[in-house]
């Protein structure tokens, strides 16, 4: 399938909401869970999930519930999770990733990381201020998760902390980890500062398959 | 198991002597980071000699250049520690405060027979190889890795 046909598979609101649900969950999702989460029947969910799997947007695994094994353990459930492969379409053709790779190499070679982190903090702060201006009455937690969702981080709550399922800079970060993770941390520190959120603090704490930053409940939090 | 372990050498030109105030953050941070390495999955050995913590007192490349060397069971264990361990990643994020940027490669990876602990001459020759020829099976990087040597097939008796 061409890139454009793969992405076009998402051009259906029900299928899109199923994809978003599977994508935001870190673990495998059964068709029942996906159906319940999106408010549709299981058969319809199965149909759409299989279309997503054919297009390579989700991957299928099989697992027994609660890890039972042996006869009588139950039929393995079909589970869906977001596929690893990235897909991109740009019209007219654009290649920002090639430019990003070159720029990252040069920052690394010249040691301009402090400047990069400063710029990133400023950019994050601008986004934080804009988010606050748009919704001044919104509680901090909702404001932050809203802004993070809009930027593609796929935030989720882990007790009092906010974790990020997706790294928007994934391939670039894989090639320049301290540079890009440092930039990312600065962006998120800036976001919190710009939005005036003191109850959360950004810190580097990678989890397998997730973004390297956690937003933790701040120590000595008075909010 | 491949019968090979992964060795690494990394060097850095410090901005100031290790007892200068600018280096205090580095000298304090290296101790817990070394302790984390020791208990990281796949860790085999790291260079530790001289007066300072870890390898910080060693100067085989000249007065301002600090060195560090370690051996791991495989590439993924090392990659996970260097780039996916929170405190170590944070340490790396802050390296510009303590080390000058380098226009030539400063980190080299190579395969050694399991149980072999490389000496400094071996490590430095691999770094030279990387700088001269670019990444290859004898000296490579995280971005351009090479697999361990394939074991020679055992001769079959006819």
Interface residues (C-beta under 8 A of the other chain):
Chain A: X108 X109 X110 X111 X113 X114 X175 X177 X178 X181 X182 X185 X203 X204 X205 X206 X208 X212
Chain B: X82 X83 X84 X85 X86 X89 X90 X92 X93 X95 X96 X97 X100 X101 X102 X103 X143
